Amino acid sequence: MTAARISPRDAGAWLLRLGLGGLLAVAGLLKLRDPSGFAAEIANYQLLPALAAYPAAILPATELVLGLSLMAAPAPWRRAATVGVAILFVLFTIAVGSAYARGINIACGCFGGGGAAIGPLTLLRNLALLLGIAALWTLDASRRRPPSVAPAQPS
């Protein structure tokens, strides 16, 4: 009996799914512990603070579901989760960039309450996460492509 060989591309995609999915799942769980505190963190960004309770109620569960889907769902659901995670990361990066550009000195709130103040490293981390999800999309997309077939030679 021979062991199944895993390509480096498949191993890389698996590691990215595990890392990004695990990060999101943990972040979602930590935020679920204190929804009102998380709502205050969202309001601190000063982007429609009166509506902060809505994303605070929805976002932790969304992160948890997307994170678990990225790690364990069947391939079509993982692709959908990848798109969802990309949208979340883009929104997070916009929110952090906006607060930083406006000089608002707040904690990120990325893993629930507290944390370090947002700054250039927060933006770099978010951009690295976006690169990670783009790499995952690329690796998964290359896996879905059928192998190229050489044109038939005339006889």
Summary of the structure (lengths in Angstrom):
residues: 155
radius of gyration: 19.2
end to end distance: 41.3
largest distance: 74.1
contacts: 433
relative contact order: 0.16
helix: 71%
strand: 1%
